[in-house]
């Protein structure tokens, strides 16, 4: 983890209005960066990466918090209020440009899949429901976009020519 990501995550955390909200926002932010970092072709030294994330989490939140606990938090119901927070999403989109907001449902699905493979738990639940709802929203946007394009074509093109 580089200093820029650390600084952005801490800046986002400081926008939380309560200690609990700030803690949750940091967990989700670092968890999303961590998951996004898994999507690369080169080999990943998990011990090194985990150690870097754990150091930042320990410095910010104290003992008892790790990247593993952040990822576990992200697979449970308590993450949904963060994901549904317009303030969090706006701050994340503004500060954490390396992880597109549109990728969040995919990253959460990845996290749920890993949790299922490790623990064998069923992925159904509030996070899975949120991911599916977001996928449906994206499909609806795409359909509306296609319909608007078809309507413009029927009317003689974008300028009505």
SULSUL-V22893 format. One line per field, one symbol per residue. ss: DSSP state (2 for helix, 1 for strand, 0 for the rest). psi: psi as a letter, one per 40 degrees, with the letter a starting at -180 (. if undefined). burial: + if it has 9 or more other ideal C-beta (glycine too) atoms within 8 Angstrom, else -. Layout:
ss = ???
psi = ???
burial = ???
This chain:
ss = 00222222222220000022222222222222222220000000022222222222222220000022222220002222222002222222222000002222222222222222222000000222222222222222222222222222220000000
psi = hidddddddddddeeieiddddddddddddddddddeegidiihgdddddddddddddddeaiehidddddddeeidedddddehddddddddddgeeghdeedddddddddddddddeeiheiadddddddddddddddddddddddddddddefidef.
burial = ----++-++++++-++----+++++++++++++++++-----------++-+++-+++------+++-++++++++--++-++----++-+++-++--+---+++-++++++++++------+-+-+++++--++--+-------------+---------
